[in-house]
Amino acid sequence: MSTYVYGITASSHTALPEGMGGVGDPPCPVRILKDGGLAAIVSDAPEGLRPKRRDLLAHQNVLNEAGGGGSVLPMRFGSVAEDDAAVTHVLAERAEHYRERLGALDGKVEYNVKASHDEQGVLHRVMSENTELRALAETNRKADGGTYEDRLRLGEMVAGAVQHREAEDAAQLRRALERAATAISVGPDSTGWLANVSYLVDRKSAEVFLAAVEEVRASHPHVELRVNGPLPPYSFVEPGPAQHAEGEAAH
């Protein structure tokens, strides 16, 4: 049977409640696979597993329980290996990497921040910043909307100004929040978001990070922020796409 993997930790930090269940219906019993100084938190992988709320919460609960005993490298929902032997083989093969990551992520949590523009707010902002835009808009207003060419020109100028403001706001957001973070990981671009960034934060400094978020909200009222966390540091298990907060590549 395939093996479902929740996370990887040190073999000395694997205490879990007796009889704990994981994903599946009924829940599959959670168990520990060890190799050297590492351990994988696993269960049997149920057939036809889908990201239903029940199973997503079960996955998260296992990681939360395991995190109480020490640093855990969380695997994303749906991580399945061929069998137990395949899991222990990877533990042995990547032991140095996992030990480094366990040390780097000890005591850390992840906050994902997505930002978007309030449409009316950003229009007000770009109009207030650009005298040429205001002048053209006023000219068109006095001319009952202006000619088609005038309206087209105004629309293109507004779109360009908003696009420029998106880039500026994304950069300002990143600079403001990365000061309170240990590392950052930029998420994939998606329609509707001007920024999608995960921040690695020391658990003890979480209040400082959240205070920085509120400062951005106050200084950028035209920007809507959605904060998800604290989360297990999913985005930092593999160091490749992450960067130190000061901008250097993580190793």
C-alpha positions as CSV (number, residue, x, y, z in Angstrom):
1,M,0.0,0.0,0.0
2,S,1.2,3.6,-0.7
3,T,2.4,5.7,2.2
4,Y,1.1,9.1,3.0
5,V,3.7,11.5,4.4
6,Y,2.7,14.4,6.8
7,G,6.2,15.6,7.7
8,I,9.8,14.9,8.6
9,T,11.3,15.6,12.0
10,A,14.2,14.4,14.2
11,S,13.8,10.9,15.6
12,S,14.0,12.4,19.1
13,H,10.9,14.6,18.5
14,T,8.2,12.2,17.4
15,A,5.9,12.0,20.4
16,L,2.3,11.8,19.1
17,P,-0.9,11.0,21.0
18,E,-1.5,7.2,21.1
19,G,-3.9,6.0,18.5
20,M,-3.9,9.3,16.6
21,G,-5.7,9.2,13.2
22,G,-4.8,11.0,10.0
23,V,-6.4,11.3,6.6
24,G,-9.0,8.9,5.3
25,D,-12.5,7.8,6.3
26,P,-12.1,6.1,8.8
27,P,-8.9,7.9,9.7
28,C,-5.7,6.0,9.0
29,P,-3.6,5.4,12.1
30,V,-0.5,7.7,12.2
31,R,2.9,6.0,12.7
32,I,6.6,6.9,12.6
33,L,9.3,5.6,10.3
34,K,12.9,6.2,11.4
35,D,16.2,6.2,9.6
36,G,19.3,7.3,11.4
37,G,18.5,10.5,13.3
38,L,15.5,11.4,11.2
39,A,11.8,10.3,11.3
40,A,8.9,10.5,8.9
41,I,5.4,10.9,10.2
42,V,3.2,8.8,8.0
43,S,0.0,6.7,7.6
44,D,-1.4,4.4,4.9
45,A,-2.6,6.4,2.0
46,P,-6.3,6.0,1.4
47,E,-7.5,5.4,-2.1
48,G,-9.1,8.3,-4.0
49,L,-7.8,10.9,-1.5
50,R,-9.1,14.4,-2.4
51,P,-8.5,17.7,-0.7
52,K,-11.8,17.6,1.3
53,R,-12.1,19.8,4.4
54,R,-12.0,16.8,6.8
55,D,-8.8,15.5,5.4
56,L,-7.1,18.9,5.1
57,L,-7.9,19.4,8.8
58,A,-6.6,16.0,9.7
59,H,-3.3,16.7,7.8
60,Q,-3.0,20.0,9.7
61,N,-3.8,18.4,13.0
62,V,-1.1,15.8,12.7
63,L,1.5,18.5,11.9
64,N,0.3,20.7,14.9
65,E,0.7,17.7,17.3
66,A,4.1,16.8,15.9
67,G,5.2,20.4,16.1
68,G,4.8,20.3,19.9
69,G,7.7,18.0,20.1
70,G,10.2,20.0,18.0
71,S,10.9,21.3,14.6
72,V,8.9,19.6,11.7
73,L,9.3,19.9,8.0
74,P,5.7,19.9,6.8
75,M,4.8,18.1,3.6
76,R,2.0,19.6,1.5
77,F,-1.4,17.8,1.5
78,G,-1.3,14.8,-0.8
79,S,2.3,13.8,-0.5
80,V,2.4,10.1,-1.2
81,A,5.3,7.6,-1.5
82,E,5.2,4.2,-3.1
83,D,5.6,2.4,0.2
84,D,7.4,2.7,3.6
85,A,10.7,1.6,2.1
86,A,10.6,4.5,-0.4
87,V,10.1,6.9,2.5
88,T,13.1,5.6,4.6
89,H,15.2,5.6,1.4
90,V,14.6,9.3,0.9
91,L,15.3,10.0,4.6
92,A,18.7,8.4,4.2
93,E,19.4,9.9,0.8
94,R,18.6,13.5,1.8
95,A,19.6,13.3,5.5
96,E,22.0,16.2,5.3
97,H,19.4,18.5,3.6
98,Y,16.7,17.5,6.1
99,R,18.9,18.1,9.1
100,E,19.9,21.6,7.8
101,R,16.2,22.5,7.1
102,L,15.1,21.3,10.6
103,G,17.7,23.5,12.2
104,A,16.9,26.5,10.0
105,L,13.1,26.2,10.6
106,D,13.2,25.5,14.3
107,G,10.8,27.9,16.1
108,K,9.7,29.4,12.8
109,V,6.2,29.8,11.3
110,E,4.9,30.9,7.9
111,Y,2.6,33.8,7.1
112,N,1.3,34.1,3.6
113,V,0.3,37.7,2.6
114,K,-1.7,38.4,-0.6
115,A,-2.4,42.0,-1.6
116,S,-4.9,43.4,-4.1
117,H,-6.1,46.9,-4.9
118,D,-9.4,48.4,-3.9
119,E,-10.6,49.6,-7.3
120,Q,-12.0,53.0,-6.2
121,G,-9.2,53.6,-3.7
122,V,-6.4,53.1,-6.2
123,L,-8.2,55.2,-8.8
124,H,-8.4,58.0,-6.3
125,R,-4.7,57.5,-5.5
126,V,-3.4,57.6,-9.0
127,M,-5.6,60.7,-9.9
128,S,-4.3,62.5,-6.8
129,E,-0.7,61.7,-7.7
130,N,-0.8,62.7,-11.4
131,T,-1.6,66.3,-12.5
132,E,-1.7,65.3,-16.2
133,L,-4.4,62.7,-15.5
134,R,-6.4,65.2,-13.5
135,A,-6.1,67.9,-16.2
136,L,-7.2,65.5,-19.0
137,A,-10.1,64.2,-16.9
138,E,-11.2,67.8,-16.2
139,T,-10.9,68.8,-19.9
140,N,-13.0,65.8,-20.9
141,R,-15.6,66.6,-18.2
142,K,-16.0,70.1,-19.5
143,A,-16.4,68.8,-23.0
144,D,-19.2,66.5,-22.1
145,G,-16.9,63.5,-21.9
146,G,-14.6,64.6,-24.8
147,T,-14.0,62.8,-28.1
148,Y,-13.6,59.1,-28.4
149,E,-9.8,59.6,-28.8
150,D,-9.7,61.8,-25.7
151,R,-11.6,59.1,-23.7
152,L,-9.4,56.4,-25.0
153,R,-6.2,58.3,-24.1
154,L,-7.5,58.9,-20.6
155,G,-8.3,55.3,-20.2
156,E,-4.9,54.2,-21.4
157,M,-3.2,56.7,-19.1
158,V,-5.3,55.5,-16.1
159,A,-4.5,51.9,-16.8
160,G,-0.8,52.6,-17.1
161,A,-0.8,54.6,-13.8
162,V,-2.6,51.8,-12.0
163,Q,-0.1,49.2,-13.3
164,H,2.8,51.4,-12.2
165,R,1.1,51.8,-8.7
166,E,0.7,48.0,-8.5
167,A,4.4,47.5,-9.0
168,E,5.3,50.2,-6.5
169,D,2.8,49.0,-3.9
170,A,4.1,45.4,-4.2
171,A,7.7,46.5,-3.7
172,Q,6.8,48.7,-0.7
173,L,4.8,45.9,0.9
174,R,7.6,43.4,0.5
175,R,10.2,45.9,1.9
176,A,8.0,46.8,4.9
177,L,7.3,43.2,5.9
178,E,10.6,41.5,5.2
179,R,12.2,43.5,8.0
180,A,10.2,41.5,10.5
181,A,10.9,38.1,8.7
182,T,13.8,35.7,8.6
183,A,13.2,34.7,4.9
184,I,10.7,35.2,2.1
185,S,9.3,33.0,-0.6
186,V,7.5,34.7,-3.5
187,G,4.5,32.7,-4.7
188,P,3.3,32.2,-8.3
189,D,1.7,35.2,-10.0
190,S,-2.1,34.9,-10.2
191,T,-4.8,37.1,-11.5
192,G,-6.2,39.6,-9.0
193,W,-3.2,39.8,-6.7
194,L,-0.5,42.4,-6.9
195,A,1.6,40.4,-4.4
196,N,1.6,36.8,-3.1
197,V,4.5,36.4,-0.7
198,S,5.2,34.0,2.2
199,Y,7.2,35.2,5.1
200,L,9.2,33.0,7.5
201,V,8.8,34.5,11.0
202,D,10.2,33.6,14.4
203,R,7.3,32.4,16.4
204,K,8.3,34.6,19.3
205,S,8.3,37.7,17.0
206,A,5.0,37.1,15.3
207,E,3.4,40.1,17.0
208,V,6.1,42.3,15.5
209,F,5.3,40.9,12.0
210,L,1.6,41.4,12.4
211,A,2.2,44.9,13.7
212,A,4.1,45.6,10.5
213,V,1.1,44.3,8.5
214,E,-1.2,46.8,10.3
215,E,1.2,49.6,9.5
216,V,1.0,48.8,5.8
217,R,-2.8,48.7,6.0
218,A,-2.8,52.2,7.6
219,S,-0.3,53.7,5.2
220,H,-1.8,52.1,2.1
221,P,-5.6,52.3,2.5
222,H,-6.1,51.5,-1.2
223,V,-4.4,48.1,-0.7
224,E,-6.4,45.2,0.6
225,L,-4.3,42.6,2.5
226,R,-5.2,39.0,3.2
227,V,-3.0,37.3,5.8
228,N,-3.0,33.6,6.4
229,G,-1.1,32.2,9.4
230,P,0.6,31.1,11.4
231,L,1.2,28.1,9.3
232,P,3.7,25.3,9.2
233,P,6.6,26.6,7.0
234,Y,5.5,24.8,3.8
235,S,7.2,27.3,1.5
236,F,10.6,26.9,3.1
237,V,11.0,23.1,3.3
238,E,13.0,23.4,0.0
239,P,15.4,26.3,0.2
240,G,15.5,26.9,-3.6
241,P,12.8,29.6,-4.2
242,A,13.2,31.2,-0.8
243,Q,15.4,34.2,0.0
244,H,16.7,35.7,3.2
245,A,14.8,38.8,4.2
246,E,17.7,41.0,3.2
247,G,17.5,39.6,-0.3
248,E,20.3,37.0,-0.4
249,A,19.6,33.5,-1.7
250,A,18.9,30.9,1.0
251,H,21.3,28.0,1.3
